[in-house]
Amino acid sequence: MPAIGLLTIDLHIPGARSLKDKRRLLSSAKDRLRKLNLSLSETGKHDVHQHAQLSVVSVATDRRGVDRILNSAIIELERKQPGIILDTRIDWL
């Protein structure tokens, strides 16, 4: 049976002075994460310019594969923008 994981990431974007700054940073981050073969969307905090919430979904044949992909998403965000992640949560569906 396939495994489905939902990773919720709360972000703090201290350099964003406007929603336009936030969108530019998030667009770049989402482009990088999509290369990891997962699906994602901004799912919260749309009207706050220094905070965002991303939801990332991965499907694989087992939990270990999903966990590896979702953790690589966290590592990629931290690698490019250290300190941006406030909190993460993985839910299994």
Gaussian input, Z-matrix of N, CA and C with variables (Angstrom, degrees):
# hf/3-21g

backbone

0 1
 N
 C     1     B1
 C     2     B2     1     A1
 N     3     B3     2     A2     1     D1
 C     4     B4     3     A3     2     D2
 C     5     B5     4     A4     3     D3
 N     6     B6     5     A5     4     D4
 C     7     B7     6     A6     5     D5
 C     8     B8     7     A7     6     D6
 N     9     B9     8     A8     7     D7
 C    10    B10     9     A9     8     D8
 C    11    B11    10    A10     9     D9
 N    12    B12    11    A11    10    D10
 C    13    B13    12    A12    11    D11
 C    14    B14    13    A13    12    D12
 N    15    B15    14    A14    13    D13
 C    16    B16    15    A15    14    D14
 C    17    B17    16    A16    15    D15
 N    18    B18    17    A17    16    D16
 C    19    B19    18    A18    17    D17
 C    20    B20    19    A19    18    D18
 N    21    B21    20    A20    19    D19
 C    22    B22    21    A21    20    D20
 C    23    B23    22    A22    21    D21
 N    24    B24    23    A23    22    D22
 C    25    B25    24    A24    23    D23
 C    26    B26    25    A25    24    D24
 N    27    B27    26    A26    25    D25
 C    28    B28    27    A27    26    D26
 C    29    B29    28    A28    27    D27
 N    30    B30    29    A29    28    D28
 C    31    B31    30    A30    29    D29
 C    32    B32    31    A31    30    D30
 N    33    B33    32    A32    31    D31
 C    34    B34    33    A33    32    D32
 C    35    B35    34    A34    33    D33
 N    36    B36    35    A35    34    D34
 C    37    B37    36    A36    35    D35
 C    38    B38    37    A37    36    D36
 N    39    B39    38    A38    37    D37
 C    40    B40    39    A39    38    D38
 C    41    B41    40    A40    39    D39
 N    42    B42    41    A41    40    D40
 C    43    B43    42    A42    41    D41
 C    44    B44    43    A43    42    D42
 N    45    B45    44    A44    43    D43
 C    46    B46    45    A45    44    D44
 C    47    B47    46    A46    45    D45
 N    48    B48    47    A47    46    D46
 C    49    B49    48    A48    47    D47
 C    50    B50    49    A49    48    D48
 N    51    B51    50    A50    49    D49
 C    52    B52    51    A51    50    D50
 C    53    B53    52    A52    51    D51
 N    54    B54    53    A53    52    D52
 C    55    B55    54    A54    53    D53
 C    56    B56    55    A55    54    D54
 N    57    B57    56    A56    55    D55
 C    58    B58    57    A57    56    D56
 C    59    B59    58    A58    57    D57
 N    60    B60    59    A59    58    D58
 C    61    B61    60    A60    59    D59
 C    62    B62    61    A61    60    D60
 N    63    B63    62    A62    61    D61
 C    64    B64    63    A63    62    D62
 C    65    B65    64    A64    63    D63
 N    66    B66    65    A65    64    D64
 C    67    B67    66    A66    65    D65
 C    68    B68    67    A67    66    D66
 N    69    B69    68    A68    67    D67
 C    70    B70    69    A69    68    D68
 C    71    B71    70    A70    69    D69
 N    72    B72    71    A71    70    D70
 C    73    B73    72    A72    71    D71
 C    74    B74    73    A73    72    D72
 N    75    B75    74    A74    73    D73
 C    76    B76    75    A75    74    D74
 C    77    B77    76    A76    75    D75
 N    78    B78    77    A77    76    D76
 C    79    B79    78    A78    77    D77
 C    80    B80    79    A79    78    D78
 N    81    B81    80    A80    79    D79
 C    82    B82    81    A81    80    D80
 C    83    B83    82    A82    81    D81
 N    84    B84    83    A83    82    D82
 C    85    B85    84    A84    83    D83
 C    86    B86    85    A85    84    D84
 N    87    B87    86    A86    85    D85
 C    88    B88    87    A87    86    D86
 C    89    B89    88    A88    87    D87
 N    90    B90    89    A89    88    D88
 C    91    B91    90    A90    89    D89
 C    92    B92    91    A91    90    D90
 N    93    B93    92    A92    91    D91
 C    94    B94    93    A93    92    D92
 C    95    B95    94    A94    93    D93
 N    96    B96    95    A95    94    D94
 C    97    B97    96    A96    95    D95
 C    98    B98    97    A97    96    D96
 N    99    B99    98    A98    97    D97
 C   100   B100    99    A99    98    D98
 C   101   B101   100   A100    99    D99
 N   102   B102   101   A101   100   D100
 C   103   B103   102   A102   101   D101
 C   104   B104   103   A103   102   D102
 N   105   B105   104   A104   103   D103
 C   106   B106   105   A105   104   D104
 C   107   B107   106   A106   105   D105
 N   108   B108   107   A107   106   D106
 C   109   B109   108   A108   107   D107
 C   110   B110   109   A109   108   D108
 N   111   B111   110   A110   109   D109
 C   112   B112   111   A111   110   D110
 C   113   B113   112   A112   111   D111
 N   114   B114   113   A113   112   D112
 C   115   B115   114   A114   113   D113
 C   116   B116   115   A115   114   D114
 N   117   B117   116   A116   115   D115
 C   118   B118   117   A117   116   D116
 C   119   B119   118   A118   117   D117
 N   120   B120   119   A119   118   D118
 C   121   B121   120   A120   119   D119
 C   122   B122   121   A121   120   D120
 N   123   B123   122   A122   121   D121
 C   124   B124   123   A123   122   D122
 C   125   B125   124   A124   123   D123
 N   126   B126   125   A125   124   D124
 C   127   B127   126   A126   125   D125
 C   128   B128   127   A127   126   D126
 N   129   B129   128   A128   127   D127
 C   130   B130   129   A129   128   D128
 C   131   B131   130   A130   129   D129
 N   132   B132   131   A131   130   D130
 C   133   B133   132   A132   131   D131
 C   134   B134   133   A133   132   D132
 N   135   B135   134   A134   133   D133
 C   136   B136   135   A135   134   D134
 C   137   B137   136   A136   135   D135
 N   138   B138   137   A137   136   D136
 C   139   B139   138   A138   137   D137
 C   140   B140   139   A139   138   D138
 N   141   B141   140   A140   139   D139
 C   142   B142   141   A141   140   D140
 C   143   B143   142   A142   141   D141
 N   144   B144   143   A143   142   D142
 C   145   B145   144   A144   143   D143
 C   146   B146   145   A145   144   D144
 N   147   B147   146   A146   145   D145
 C   148   B148   147   A147   146   D146
 C   149   B149   148   A148   147   D147
 N   150   B150   149   A149   148   D148
 C   151   B151   150   A150   149   D149
 C   152   B152   151   A151   150   D150
 N   153   B153   152   A152   151   D151
 C   154   B154   153   A153   152   D152
 C   155   B155   154   A154   153   D153
 N   156   B156   155   A155   154   D154
 C   157   B157   156   A156   155   D155
 C   158   B158   157   A157   156   D156
 N   159   B159   158   A158   157   D157
 C   160   B160   159   A159   158   D158
 C   161   B161   160   A160   159   D159
 N   162   B162   161   A161   160   D160
 C   163   B163   162   A162   161   D161
 C   164   B164   163   A163   162   D162
 N   165   B165   164   A164   163   D163
 C   166   B166   165   A165   164   D164
 C   167   B167   166   A166   165   D165
 N   168   B168   167   A167   166   D166
 C   169   B169   168   A168   167   D167
 C   170   B170   169   A169   168   D168
 N   171   B171   170   A170   169   D169
 C   172   B172   171   A171   170   D170
 C   173   B173   172   A172   171   D171
 N   174   B174   173   A173   172   D172
 C   175   B175   174   A174   173   D173
 C   176   B176   175   A175   174   D174
 N   177   B177   176   A176   175   D175
 C   178   B178   177   A177   176   D176
 C   179   B179   178   A178   177   D177
 N   180   B180   179   A179   178   D178
 C   181   B181   180   A180   179   D179
 C   182   B182   181   A181   180   D180
 N   183   B183   182   A182   181   D181
 C   184   B184   183   A183   182   D182
 C   185   B185   184   A184   183   D183
 N   186   B186   185   A185   184   D184
 C   187   B187   186   A186   185   D185
 C   188   B188   187   A187   186   D186
 N   189   B189   188   A188   187   D187
 C   190   B190   189   A189   188   D188
 C   191   B191   190   A190   189   D189
 N   192   B192   191   A191   190   D190
 C   193   B193   192   A192   191   D191
 C   194   B194   193   A193   192   D192
 N   195   B195   194   A194   193   D193
 C   196   B196   195   A195   194   D194
 C   197   B197   196   A196   195   D195
 N   198   B198   197   A197   196   D196
 C   199   B199   198   A198   197   D197
 C   200   B200   199   A199   198   D198
 N   201   B201   200   A200   199   D199
 C   202   B202   201   A201   200   D200
 C   203   B203   202   A202   201   D201
 N   204   B204   203   A203   202   D202
 C   205   B205   204   A204   203   D203
 C   206   B206   205   A205   204   D204
 N   207   B207   206   A206   205   D205
 C   208   B208   207   A207   206   D206
 C   209   B209   208   A208   207   D207
 N   210   B210   209   A209   208   D208
 C   211   B211   210   A210   209   D209
 C   212   B212   211   A211   210   D210
 N   213   B213   212   A212   211   D211
 C   214   B214   213   A213   212   D212
 C   215   B215   214   A214   213   D213
 N   216   B216   215   A215   214   D214
 C   217   B217   216   A216   215   D215
 C   218   B218   217   A217   216   D216
 N   219   B219   218   A218   217   D217
 C   220   B220   219   A219   218   D218
 C   221   B221   220   A220   219   D219
 N   222   B222   221   A221   220   D220
 C   223   B223   222   A222   221   D221
 C   224   B224   223   A223   222   D222
 N   225   B225   224   A224   223   D223
 C   226   B226   225   A225   224   D224
 C   227   B227   226   A226   225   D225
 N   228   B228   227   A227   226   D226
 C   229   B229   228   A228   227   D227
 C   230   B230   229   A229   228   D228
 N   231   B231   230   A230   229   D229
 C   232   B232   231   A231   230   D230
 C   233   B233   232   A232   231   D231
 N   234   B234   233   A233   232   D232
 C   235   B235   234   A234   233   D233
 C   236   B236   235   A235   234   D234
 N   237   B237   236   A236   235   D235
 C   238   B238   237   A237   236   D236
 C   239   B239   238   A238   237   D237
 N   240   B240   239   A239   238   D238
 C   241   B241   240   A240   239   D239
 C   242   B242   241   A241   240   D240
 N   243   B243   242   A242   241   D241
 C   244   B244   243   A243   242   D242
 C   245   B245   244   A244   243   D243
 N   246   B246   245   A245   244   D244
 C   247   B247   246   A246   245   D245
 C   248   B248   247   A247   246   D246
 N   249   B249   248   A248   247   D247
 C   250   B250   249   A249   248   D248
 C   251   B251   250   A250   249   D249
 N   252   B252   251   A251   250   D250
 C   253   B253   252   A252   251   D251
 C   254   B254   253   A253   252   D252
 N   255   B255   254   A254   253   D253
 C   256   B256   255   A255   254   D254
 C   257   B257   256   A256   255   D255
 N   258   B258   257   A257   256   D256
 C   259   B259   258   A258   257   D257
 C   260   B260   259   A259   258   D258
 N   261   B261   260   A260   259   D259
 C   262   B262   261   A261   260   D260
 C   263   B263   262   A262   261   D261
 N   264   B264   263   A263   262   D262
 C   265   B265   264   A264   263   D263
 C   266   B266   265   A265   264   D264
 N   267   B267   266   A266   265   D265
 C   268   B268   267   A267   266   D266
 C   269   B269   268   A268   267   D267
 N   270   B270   269   A269   268   D268
 C   271   B271   270   A270   269   D269
 C   272   B272   271   A271   270   D270
 N   273   B273   272   A272   271   D271
 C   274   B274   273   A273   272   D272
 C   275   B275   274   A274   273   D273
 N   276   B276   275   A275   274   D274
 C   277   B277   276   A276   275   D275
 C   278   B278   277   A277   276   D276

   B1=1.4514
   B2=1.5305
   B3=1.3259
   B4=1.4668
   B5=1.5324
   B6=1.3189
   B7=1.4660
   B8=1.5258
   B9=1.3248
   B10=1.4623
   B11=1.5178
   B12=1.3235
   B13=1.4582
   B14=1.5092
   B15=1.3154
   B16=1.4652
   B17=1.5197
   B18=1.3148
   B19=1.4614
   B20=1.5169
   B21=1.3203
   B22=1.4674
   B23=1.5198
   B24=1.3236
   B25=1.4617
   B26=1.5282
   B27=1.3236
   B28=1.4645
   B29=1.5248
   B30=1.3284
   B31=1.4653
   B32=1.5216
   B33=1.3173
   B34=1.4645
   B35=1.5167
   B36=1.3244
   B37=1.4618
   B38=1.5289
   B39=1.3320
   B40=1.4641
   B41=1.5264
   B42=1.3171
   B43=1.4596
   B44=1.5117
   B45=1.3269
   B46=1.4660
   B47=1.5235
   B48=1.3170
   B49=1.4684
   B50=1.5233
   B51=1.3434
   B52=1.4605
   B53=1.5202
   B54=1.3277
   B55=1.4617
   B56=1.5287
   B57=1.3195
   B58=1.4694
   B59=1.5393
   B60=1.3293
   B61=1.4750
   B62=1.5296
   B63=1.3280
   B64=1.4567
   B65=1.5237
   B66=1.3204
   B67=1.4649
   B68=1.5272
   B69=1.3142
   B70=1.4670
   B71=1.5291
   B72=1.3162
   B73=1.4520
   B74=1.5249
   B75=1.3323
   B76=1.4575
   B77=1.5195
   B78=1.3044
   B79=1.4632
   B80=1.5271
   B81=1.3151
   B82=1.4659
   B83=1.5315
   B84=1.3269
   B85=1.4666
   B86=1.5302
   B87=1.3265
   B88=1.4589
   B89=1.5262
   B90=1.3190
   B91=1.4722
   B92=1.5245
   B93=1.3258
   B94=1.4712
   B95=1.5240
   B96=1.3264
   B97=1.4592
   B98=1.5283
   B99=1.3221
   B100=1.4639
   B101=1.5281
   B102=1.3057
   B103=1.4660
   B104=1.5267
   B105=1.3310
   B106=1.4683
   B107=1.5274
   B108=1.3298
   B109=1.4610
   B110=1.5263
   B111=1.3260
   B112=1.4463
   B113=1.5211
   B114=1.3038
   B115=1.4632
   B116=1.5194
   B117=1.3336
   B118=1.4582
   B119=1.5134
   B120=1.3226
   B121=1.4498
   B122=1.5219
   B123=1.3176
   B124=1.4625
   B125=1.5182
   B126=1.3274
   B127=1.4645
   B128=1.5217
   B129=1.2994
   B130=1.4532
   B131=1.5108
   B132=1.3246
   B133=1.4664
   B134=1.5320
   B135=1.3294
   B136=1.4596
   B137=1.5292
   B138=1.3114
   B139=1.4619
   B140=1.5161
   B141=1.3334
   B142=1.4607
   B143=1.5206
   B144=1.3236
   B145=1.4575
   B146=1.5242
   B147=1.3281
   B148=1.4609
   B149=1.5277
   B150=1.3154
   B151=1.4659
   B152=1.5144
   B153=1.3330
   B154=1.4555
   B155=1.5148
   B156=1.3178
   B157=1.4600
   B158=1.5259
   B159=1.3212
   B160=1.4544
   B161=1.5217
   B162=1.3266
   B163=1.4625
   B164=1.5224
   B165=1.3255
   B166=1.4594
   B167=1.5253
   B168=1.3400
   B169=1.4575
   B170=1.5193
   B171=1.3260
   B172=1.4557
   B173=1.5197
   B174=1.3297
   B175=1.4587
   B176=1.5189
   B177=1.3266
   B178=1.4654
   B179=1.5245
   B180=1.3023
   B181=1.4636
   B182=1.5192
   B183=1.3372
   B184=1.4639
   B185=1.5231
   B186=1.3224
   B187=1.4694
   B188=1.5232
   B189=1.3202
   B190=1.4606
   B191=1.5346
   B192=1.3277
   B193=1.4593
   B194=1.5169
   B195=1.3272
   B196=1.4709
   B197=1.5182
   B198=1.3246
   B199=1.4599
   B200=1.5307
   B201=1.3250
   B202=1.4631
   B203=1.5337
   B204=1.3272
   B205=1.4670
   B206=1.5279
   B207=1.3349
   B208=1.4644
   B209=1.5303
   B210=1.3177
   B211=1.4661
   B212=1.5205
   B213=1.3289
   B214=1.4692
   B215=1.5323
   B216=1.3373
   B217=1.4640
   B218=1.5277
   B219=1.3235
   B220=1.4695
   B221=1.5240
   B222=1.3138
   B223=1.4678
   B224=1.5260
   B225=1.3281
   B226=1.4716
   B227=1.5180
   B228=1.3232
   B229=1.4695
   B230=1.5225
   B231=1.3141
   B232=1.4656
   B233=1.5272
   B234=1.3183
   B235=1.4716
   B236=1.5235
   B237=1.3036
   B238=1.4683
   B239=1.5330
   B240=1.3396
   B241=1.4657
   B242=1.5223
   B243=1.3319
   B244=1.4686
   B245=1.5332
   B246=1.3085
   B247=1.4567
   B248=1.5109
   B249=1.3256
   B250=1.4643
   B251=1.5297
   B252=1.3355
   B253=1.4640
   B254=1.5308
   B255=1.3299
   B256=1.4646
   B257=1.5217
   B258=1.3386
   B259=1.4607
   B260=1.5226
   B261=1.3288
   B262=1.4599
   B263=1.5251
   B264=1.3310
   B265=1.4652
   B266=1.5202
   B267=1.3257
   B268=1.4607
   B269=1.5280
   B270=1.3208
   B271=1.4598
   B272=1.5168
   B273=1.3124
   B274=1.4675
   B275=1.5190
   B276=1.3180
   B277=1.4576
   B278=1.5092
   A1=109.44
   A2=118.20
   A3=120.24
   A4=111.99
   A5=114.71
   A6=121.80
   A7=108.61
   A8=115.83
   A9=122.32
   A10=107.79
   A11=116.14
   A12=120.87
   A13=111.37
   A14=116.14
   A15=123.03
   A16=107.93
   A17=115.59
   A18=122.61
   A19=108.56
   A20=116.95
   A21=121.99
   A22=107.57
   A23=115.76
   A24=122.10
   A25=109.04
   A26=116.65
   A27=121.47
   A28=107.56
   A29=115.09
   A30=120.98
   A31=111.62
   A32=115.10
   A33=122.82
   A34=107.25
   A35=115.97
   A36=121.71
   A37=108.14
   A38=117.74
   A39=120.51
   A40=114.12
   A41=118.67
   A42=121.19
   A43=114.58
   A44=118.27
   A45=121.26
   A46=110.21
   A47=115.57
   A48=120.55
   A49=111.71
   A50=115.71
   A51=120.68
   A52=108.82
   A53=115.60
   A54=119.54
   A55=110.51
   A56=116.83
   A57=120.74
   A58=110.51
   A59=117.56
   A60=120.99
   A61=110.34
   A62=116.10
   A63=121.32
   A64=110.43
   A65=118.32
   A66=122.13
   A67=111.55
   A68=117.07
   A69=121.09
   A70=110.57
   A71=117.36
   A72=121.33
   A73=111.20
   A74=117.15
   A75=120.50
   A76=111.79
   A77=117.34
   A78=120.55
   A79=110.68
   A80=116.43
   A81=121.25
   A82=110.81
   A83=116.69
   A84=121.11
   A85=110.62
   A86=117.49
   A87=120.75
   A88=111.15
   A89=117.77
   A90=120.72
   A91=110.99
   A92=117.22
   A93=120.62
   A94=111.71
   A95=116.61
   A96=120.25
   A97=112.12
   A98=117.47
   A99=119.85
   A100=111.80
   A101=117.53
   A102=121.40
   A103=111.46
   A104=117.13
   A105=121.76
   A106=111.66
   A107=116.95
   A108=122.29
   A109=112.14
   A110=115.46
   A111=121.61
   A112=108.76
   A113=116.62
   A114=121.44
   A115=108.91
   A116=115.80
   A117=118.58
   A118=111.67
   A119=114.24
   A120=121.47
   A121=109.15
   A122=115.63
   A123=120.03
   A124=106.20
   A125=116.99
   A126=120.32
   A127=114.71
   A128=118.91
   A129=118.96
   A130=112.71
   A131=114.30
   A132=123.09
   A133=111.52
   A134=116.32
   A135=121.89
   A136=113.74
   A137=117.71
   A138=120.89
   A139=114.35
   A140=117.24
   A141=121.62
   A142=107.58
   A143=117.96
   A144=119.42
   A145=115.14
   A146=119.72
   A147=119.72
   A148=113.70
   A149=118.07
   A150=121.96
   A151=109.70
   A152=115.14
   A153=121.02
   A154=109.10
   A155=115.10
   A156=120.63
   A157=107.53
   A158=115.39
   A159=121.71
   A160=109.08
   A161=115.64
   A162=121.52
   A163=107.01
   A164=115.11
   A165=122.73
   A166=107.55
   A167=116.41
   A168=121.03
   A169=109.50
   A170=114.84
   A171=121.34
   A172=109.56
   A173=115.37
   A174=122.14
   A175=107.53
   A176=116.62
   A177=121.81
   A178=108.65
   A179=115.79
   A180=119.86
   A181=113.49
   A182=116.93
   A183=119.37
   A184=110.46
   A185=115.40
   A186=121.39
   A187=112.69
   A188=115.75
   A189=119.76
   A190=110.85
   A191=117.09
   A192=120.81
   A193=112.53
   A194=115.97
   A195=120.68
   A196=110.15
   A197=117.06
   A198=121.63
   A199=110.92
   A200=116.60
   A201=121.26
   A202=110.99
   A203=116.89
   A204=121.29
   A205=111.02
   A206=117.07
   A207=120.15
   A208=111.24
   A209=117.36
   A210=119.53
   A211=112.01
   A212=117.32
   A213=119.16
   A214=110.42
   A215=117.84
   A216=120.80
   A217=110.50
   A218=116.60
   A219=120.95
   A220=110.10
   A221=116.96
   A222=122.02
   A223=110.41
   A224=117.65
   A225=121.04
   A226=111.56
   A227=117.67
   A228=119.56
   A229=111.10
   A230=117.39
   A231=121.26
   A232=111.94
   A233=116.95
   A234=120.60
   A235=110.74
   A236=116.62
   A237=120.59
   A238=112.55
   A239=116.45
   A240=120.71
   A241=109.72
   A242=117.51
   A243=120.72
   A244=112.51
   A245=116.08
   A246=121.17
   A247=115.39
   A248=118.08
   A249=120.65
   A250=112.35
   A251=117.69
   A252=121.48
   A253=110.63
   A254=115.08
   A255=120.95
   A256=111.34
   A257=116.22
   A258=120.14
   A259=109.46
   A260=116.58
   A261=122.37
   A262=108.83
   A263=114.62
   A264=120.00
   A265=107.66
   A266=117.05
   A267=121.36
   A268=108.45
   A269=115.70
   A270=122.53
   A271=107.59
   A272=116.56
   A273=122.21
   A274=108.30
   A275=115.44
   A276=121.04
   A277=111.19
   D1=132.59
   D2=-178.72
   D3=-67.10
   D4=155.89
   D5=176.80
   D6=-107.93
   D7=140.85
   D8=178.29
   D9=-126.45
   D10=125.19
   D11=179.24
   D12=-119.76
   D13=138.07
   D14=176.14
   D15=-115.11
   D16=116.74
   D17=177.61
   D18=-102.88
   D19=122.15
   D20=175.63
   D21=-106.62
   D22=126.04
   D23=-176.41
   D24=-120.82
   D25=121.92
   D26=173.42
   D27=-96.73
   D28=129.10
   D29=-175.13
   D30=-118.31
   D31=147.67
   D32=171.10
   D33=-117.61
   D34=125.55
   D35=-176.01
   D36=-117.58
   D37=82.57
   D38=-172.44
   D39=-64.63
   D40=-27.04
   D41=-177.59
   D42=-81.90
   D43=-8.04
   D44=-178.14
   D45=-77.60
   D46=121.70
   D47=178.89
   D48=-100.46
   D49=-8.46
   D50=-179.21
   D51=-154.24
   D52=170.72
   D53=175.93
   D54=-64.85
   D55=-30.37
   D56=177.94
   D57=-64.68
   D58=-42.57
   D59=175.78
   D60=-60.62
   D61=-44.22
   D62=-179.83
   D63=-61.23
   D64=-46.78
   D65=-179.04
   D66=-62.02
   D67=-38.65
   D68=179.25
   D69=-63.46
   D70=-45.50
   D71=178.94
   D72=-66.08
   D73=-44.09
   D74=-179.53
   D75=-66.25
   D76=-36.96
   D77=178.37
   D78=-61.46
   D79=-44.07
   D80=178.02
   D81=-63.42
   D82=-44.02
   D83=-179.63
   D84=-64.59
   D85=-42.97
   D86=-179.35
   D87=-65.51
   D88=-38.28
   D89=176.78
   D90=-60.84
   D91=-43.47
   D92=178.94
   D93=-65.16
   D94=-41.37
   D95=-177.96
   D96=-69.76
   D97=-33.44
   D98=180.00
   D99=-63.38
   D100=-24.35
   D101=177.18
   D102=-67.22
   D103=-14.71
   D104=179.08
   D105=-86.69
   D106=6.52
   D107=176.95
   D108=64.18
   D109=54.45
   D110=175.91
   D111=-139.29
   D112=170.60
   D113=178.32
   D114=-109.30
   D115=142.82
   D116=-179.85
   D117=-151.48
   D118=160.00
   D119=179.15
   D120=-156.30
   D121=150.54
   D122=171.23
   D123=-79.03
   D124=120.32
   D125=-171.81
   D126=-118.20
   D127=2.12
   D128=-179.77
   D129=-164.33
   D130=166.20
   D131=176.88
   D132=58.36
   D133=43.21
   D134=-176.69
   D135=-66.75
   D136=-30.95
   D137=-173.83
   D138=-99.76
   D139=8.22
   D140=179.97
   D141=-109.58
   D142=122.94
   D143=-171.16
   D144=-78.11
   D145=-15.18
   D146=179.62
   D147=-110.66
   D148=7.08
   D149=178.76
   D150=-135.31
   D151=150.21
   D152=177.23
   D153=-152.00
   D154=160.27
   D155=174.23
   D156=-132.21
   D157=126.22
   D158=175.90
   D159=-111.57
   D160=141.28
   D161=172.46
   D162=-115.15
   D163=129.19
   D164=-175.72
   D165=-123.24
   D166=131.61
   D167=-178.79
   D168=-122.79
   D169=138.61
   D170=175.86
   D171=-136.12
   D172=145.27
   D173=177.34
   D174=-126.69
   D175=134.61
   D176=177.60
   D177=-150.20
   D178=175.90
   D179=-177.77
   D180=-72.78
   D181=-20.96
   D182=177.86
   D183=-146.92
   D184=165.99
   D185=-177.55
   D186=-62.94
   D187=-36.09
   D188=-178.55
   D189=-62.30
   D190=-40.09
   D191=178.42
   D192=-65.33
   D193=-42.67
   D194=177.85
   D195=-64.45
   D196=-44.76
   D197=-179.92
   D198=-59.49
   D199=-41.32
   D200=179.20
   D201=-62.31
   D202=-44.65
   D203=-178.94
   D204=-66.21
   D205=-45.10
   D206=-178.77
   D207=-66.58
   D208=-38.40
   D209=176.32
   D210=-66.83
   D211=-32.40
   D212=177.17
   D213=-67.68
   D214=-29.31
   D215=175.51
   D216=-66.00
   D217=-43.34
   D218=178.10
   D219=-62.38
   D220=-45.65
   D221=-179.63
   D222=-61.42
   D223=-41.49
   D224=179.99
   D225=-63.84
   D226=-42.86
   D227=178.06
   D228=-63.66
   D229=-45.03
   D230=-179.75
   D231=-67.28
   D232=-34.16
   D233=-179.15
   D234=-64.40
   D235=-43.58
   D236=-175.88
   D237=-82.91
   D238=-34.52
   D239=-177.93
   D240=-137.62
   D241=79.73
   D242=-177.57
   D243=-56.95
   D244=138.98
   D245=176.66
   D246=84.20
   D247=-0.11
   D248=-176.75
   D249=-74.81
   D250=-27.26
   D251=-175.77
   D252=-84.79
   D253=122.97
   D254=175.65
   D255=-89.81
   D256=-41.46
   D257=-175.13
   D258=-158.21
   D259=149.55
   D260=174.52
   D261=-133.99
   D262=152.29
   D263=176.87
   D264=-149.27
   D265=133.51
   D266=175.78
   D267=-111.07
   D268=126.87
   D269=174.26
   D270=-113.87
   D271=140.44
   D272=-179.78
   D273=-102.25
   D274=129.13
   D275=-177.88
   D276=-109.33

